[in-house]
C-alpha cells in the first residue's frame, strides 16, 4: 500500500470512528437534548442531565415552544408537573415544560422568564417565589449568554459528551433524576430519609437565628402573633422592580400567569411565627399583590396565590416513613403541587388556598391565625412535635 492509499485509509477510519461516536452520543442523548430515542435499559434514565440542566433546559424551551411553563427554584422544579391537565390542556395537544432550576436565585428565574418570552410563545405560566426575598430587575446579559451557548459539537463529539453517554448507558439501573418534561425527583425515592432531612433542614433554619430568638428561649407553638399594620403603598419598591417588569411583559404578551408563594410544611411555618417572623409572609404578600396589580390593574392576566395554612396536606406526619407529600420542610411532591395547580387554574376545591388581592390581605391574615388557633387547640400532638424539634436542636448546640 502506497503512502497516499494508507493516508486515505487512515482518514476514512478516523471519520468513521468520529461518525460512530457522534451517532452513539446522539442516540444515547445523555443531556436529553435530541429527545428522539428512549429505550428502557439503554438510555431512558438520564443520570447526567442534572449536571447540565442550566444549559439544556433553555434550548428545549426554545425548540419546543411549550404552551405551559413552570419557573422557580427546586421547590417549583420538584412540585409542579408541567403535564398536569390544569396547566397543559390535553384536548389541545399542548406541550408543557418545567423550567425550574435547582438552587436558582431570583436573578436566574427572572432571566429564564425573559428568555422564554423572547424565544418561545407560552400561553400559561407558573412562577414560584419565596415571600420576603427581593425580586429585583437585573442585567441578564451573562445568563443569556450561558443559556444560548450550546454548540452541537459539545453534545456529539466532546469528551464530556462521550463520557456522559457511556455513564448513561451504564447507569440505567439508577433512579431517574428528572422527567423528560424537566420535573425534578430530587430525593423522592428515599422515603425512609424524609424525617432525617426534615430535622436537618429545621436545625439549619434554627442555626441561622440569633441566640436570643424567642423560639430558642421558649420552645412553644402557642406564641400570640403581633399586630398587623400594613404600610401604605408608595410606588413600586426597588426590591420588587423585577417582578413589576416581568408582570408587565407577561400582560403585554397575553400570558395567563399564576404567581405562587411557596408553601412550607406547617411545622416550618410555625417556626417563623414562634421565632418572631409572624408578619414577614403577610407583609411580603401585600407588597407583591400591590406590585402585580400596578402592572395588571384589571387582574385579567396575573394572579397571586398563597396556600400556607393548616390543610391536612400541610400537616402531614413526618415520621414512621408515612410521608407521601413532603421531602423535607419545604420541598413538596407533585401530588400536592397538583392540588395547587388545580386551584389556581379553576379546577380545585373551594376553601383551599387564597387568591391574594391587596385589600384582602388583612382579612386573609386574620383567617389564617383563627385557623391556627383552632388547629393547635385540637391537635396537642402538633405542639409537642414542634417543641421537640426545638429542644432537640437546643440539646445539640
Residue pairs with C-beta under 8 A, 6 or more apart in sequence:
1 9
18 157
21 156
21 157
21 162
22 156
22 157
24 162
24 165
25 155
25 156
25 157
25 161
25 162
25 165
26 34
26 36
26 156
27 36
27 37
27 43
28 42
28 43
28 165
28 168
28 169
29 35
29 36
29 37
29 43
29 46
30 43
30 46
30 48
30 49
30 161
30 164
30 165
30 167
30 168
31 46
31 48
31 49
31 52
31 55
31 56
31 155
31 161
31 164
32 46
32 49
32 56
32 60
32 178
32 180
33 56
33 59
33 60
33 150
33 155
34 155
35 60
35 180
37 43
38 44
38 180
40 172
41 172
42 169
42 172
43 168
43 169
43 172
44 172
45 168
45 171
45 172
45 173
45 174
45 175
45 176
46 168
46 176
46 177
46 178
47 167
47 168
47 171
47 174
47 176
47 177
48 164
48 167
48 168
48 171
49 56
49 177
49 178
50 102
50 177
50 178
50 184
53 101
53 102
53 178
53 182
54 101
54 108
54 146
54 147
55 146
55 147
55 149
55 150
56 150
57 97
57 99
57 101
57 182
58 99
58 112
58 115
58 119
58 147
58 148
59 147
59 150
60 97
60 182
61 69
61 97
61 99
61 115
61 116
61 119
61 120
62 115
62 119
62 120
64 95
64 97
64 120
65 95
65 119
65 120
65 121
66 82
66 94
66 95
66 96
66 97
66 120
66 122
67 88
67 89
67 92
67 94
67 95
67 96
67 121
67 122
67 123
67 124
68 82
68 87
68 88
68 94
68 95
68 96
68 97
68 122
68 123
68 124
68 125
68 126
69 82
69 96
69 97
69 98
69 99
69 116
69 120
69 122
69 124
69 125
69 126
70 76
70 77
70 80
70 82
70 87
70 96
70 97
70 98
70 99
70 100
70 125
70 126
70 128
70 182
71 99
71 100
71 109
71 112
71 113
71 116
71 125
71 126
71 127
71 128
72 80
72 100
72 104
72 109
72 126
72 127
72 128
72 129
72 262
73 100
73 101
73 102
73 103
73 104
73 105
73 109
73 128
73 130
74 100
74 101
74 102
74 103
74 104
74 184
74 186
74 331
75 100
75 128
75 130
75 262
75 330
75 331
75 332
76 98
76 100
76 126
76 127
76 128
76 262
77 98
77 100
77 101
77 102
77 182
77 183
77 184
78 100
78 183
78 184
78 185
78 186
78 188
78 327
78 331
78 332
78 333
78 334
79 128
79 331
79 332
79 333
79 334
79 336
79 337
79 340
80 87
80 98
80 100
80 126
80 128
80 183
80 334
80 337
80 340
80 341
81 87
81 98
81 179
81 181
81 183
81 334
81 337
81 338
81 341
82 88
82 96
82 97
82 98
82 181
82 182
82 183
83 96
83 181
84 96
84 334
84 337
84 338
84 341
84 342
85 347
86 338
86 341
86 342
86 344
86 345
86 346
86 347
86 348
87 96
87 124
87 126
87 341
87 345
88 94
88 95
88 96
88 124
94 123
96 181
97 181
97 182
98 179
98 181
98 182
98 183
98 184
99 112
99 116
99 182
100 128
100 182
100 184
101 108
101 109
101 112
102 184
102 186
104 112
106 129
106 133
106 134
106 135
106 136
106 242
107 136
107 138
107 143
108 143
109 127
109 129
110 135
110 136
110 137
110 138
110 140
110 242
110 246
111 138
111 140
111 143
111 144
111 147
112 147
113 125
113 127
113 246
113 249
113 250
114 140
114 246
114 249
115 140
115 144
115 147
116 122
116 125
117 249
117 250
117 253
117 255
122 255
123 255
123 256
124 255
124 256
124 257
124 345
125 250
125 255
125 256
125 257
125 258
126 257
126 258
126 260
126 341
126 344
127 246
127 257
127 258
127 259
127 260
128 259
128 260
128 261
128 262
129 135
129 243
129 259
129 260
129 261
129 262
129 288
130 261
130 262
131 261
131 280
131 281
131 284
131 285
131 288
132 280
132 281
132 283
132 284
133 284
134 239
134 240
135 239
135 240
135 241
135 242
135 243
135 288
136 238
136 239
136 240
136 241
136 242
137 241
137 242
137 245
138 242
154 160
154 161
155 161
175 185
175 189
176 185
177 184
177 185
178 184
178 185
179 185
183 334
186 327
186 331
187 193
187 194
187 197
187 327
187 328
187 331
188 327
188 333
191 321
191 323
192 321
194 318
194 321
194 323
194 326
194 327
194 328
195 318
195 319
195 321
195 323
197 327
197 328
198 265
198 318
198 326
198 328
198 329
199 389
199 392
200 328
201 268
201 328
201 329
201 330
202 267
202 268
202 271
202 329
202 389
202 393
203 392
203 393
203 396
205 268
205 271
205 329
206 213
206 215
206 216
206 271
206 275
206 390
206 393
207 393
209 215
209 216
209 275
213 275
213 276
214 223
214 274
214 275
214 276
215 223
215 271
215 274
215 275
215 276
215 390
216 275
216 390
216 394
219 274
219 386
219 387
219 390
219 391
219 394
220 274
220 383
220 387
221 270
221 273
221 274
221 376
221 382
221 383
221 386
221 387
222 376
222 383
223 273
223 274
223 278
225 273
225 278
225 279
225 369
226 278
226 279
228 279
228 282
228 362
228 365
230 282
230 283
230 286
230 361
230 362
233 290
233 358
236 244
236 291
236 294
237 287
237 291
240 287
240 288
240 291
243 259
243 288
243 291
243 292
244 291
244 292
244 294
244 295
247 257
247 259
247 291
247 292
247 295
247 296
247 302
248 295
250 257
250 301
250 302
251 295
251 296
251 300
251 301
251 302
254 301
255 301
256 301
257 301
257 302
257 303
258 302
258 303
258 305
258 344
258 345
259 288
259 292
259 302
259 303
259 304
259 305
260 304
260 305
260 306
260 307
260 340
260 344
261 281
261 284
261 285
261 288
261 304
261 305
261 306
261 307
261 308
261 356
262 330
263 269
263 306
263 307
263 308
263 309
263 314
263 332
263 340
264 308
264 329
264 330
265 314
265 315
265 316
265 318
265 326
265 329
265 330
266 309
266 310
266 314
266 315
266 382
267 315
267 318
267 329
267 382
267 385
267 386
267 389
268 329
268 330
269 308
269 314
270 386
271 386
272 278
272 280
272 281
273 372
274 386
274 390
279 365
281 306
281 308
282 361
282 364
282 365
285 304
285 306
285 356
285 361
285 364
286 358
286 361
288 304
288 356
289 304
289 356
289 357
289 358
289 361
290 358
292 302
292 303
292 304
293 299
293 357
293 358
295 302
296 302
299 357
303 344
303 355
304 355
304 356
304 357
305 340
305 343
305 344
305 353
305 354
305 355
305 356
306 353
306 354
306 356
306 364
307 314
307 340
307 343
307 352
307 353
307 354
308 314
308 368
309 353
309 368
309 371
310 371
310 372
310 375
311 352
313 325
313 336
313 339
315 375
315 379
315 382
316 322
316 323
316 324
316 325
316 326
317 323
318 326
324 333
324 335
325 332
325 333
325 335
325 336
326 332
326 333
326 336
327 333
339 348
339 352
340 348
340 353
341 347
341 348
342 348
342 349
343 349
343 352
343 353
344 353
354 360
354 364
356 364
375 382
376 382
376 383
